[in-house]
Amino acid sequence: MTVKSSISLSDEHHAFARAQVQDGRFASVSAVVQHGLDLLRQKAEADRLEYAALRALLEERQKGTFVPAEEMRRRVTSLVAARLGDAEPK
């Protein structure tokens, strides 16, 4: 179902949309706008899923064992030293 809607575009946006139509990429300015809205919807959904995954990861991590900052520094320093030691030519 298609709903007619009146929108306002800046001169720059309108010129870009018309150029897309003139280049044969879209049948009309409406098609350009619809495509832009589809892309925006896809991005919003991808962002929502990414935030949900990050939220779930944080919740999972919060359930784990807390490691104090000084202990984490020691662990990271040890890992870096081990990596650099492995990277040295023999």
N, C-alpha and C positions, 0 to 999 in steps of 0.2 A: 504494500500500500504506500502511496506517495502522498505526502502532505505538502501543500504549497505554503511557503513561508517567505516573508520579506526580510532580507538582511541588508546590512550596509557594509560595504568594503571600502578600504582606503584606496586611493588612486593607484598606489603601488601594488596592492593585492589584486585589484581588478585588472591591471595591465598584465600581471603575471598570469592570471587565470585565462585571460583572452589569448595570450601568447601560447599557452598550452593547447587551447582549442585550435588556434591557427596552425600550430605545428602538427596537428592531427593526433595528438595524444589523448584528447578527450572530445566528446561530442558537444559539450556545452560547458558554460561556466558553472552551472549547477552540478555537473558531473565532477568537475574539479573540486568544488567545495565538498561534495559528498565523499570523494576519495580522501580529502584532507581530514574530514571527520572520522572516517573509518580508521585512518592511521592514528589519530589521536586516541580513539577508543582502544585500539590494540596496545598502544603505549601505556595507557592508563591501566589496562588489565595486566600487562607485564610488570609494571611498577607495583601493583597491588600484590601480585604473586611473589615478587622479590621481597617486598616488605614482610609478607607473611612468613616466608622462608627464613628471613633474618630474625624475625620475632621468635619463631620456633627454635632456631639455633640458640638464641640468647636464653630462652627459657630452659632449654636442655643444659646449657653450660651452667646456668645458675643452680641447677640441681646437683652439679658435680662438686668435687672437692675444691675448696678455695685455696689458691696458692698466693702467699704474700708476695708483694712486689720484689723484695730483695731476693727471695728464692727464685722467682721467675727470671730476674736479671742473671743470676748464677747459671740457671739452665740455658738461657739464650747464649750467654757468653761461652759456655761449654760447647754448645752445638756449633756456634760459629767457629770456635777454635778447632773443633774436630773437622769441620768442612774445609777450613783453610789448610789444615794439616794434610788432608786427603788431596788437596789441589796442588800441593807442592811437588815439583818434579823430583823424581828419585834417581 
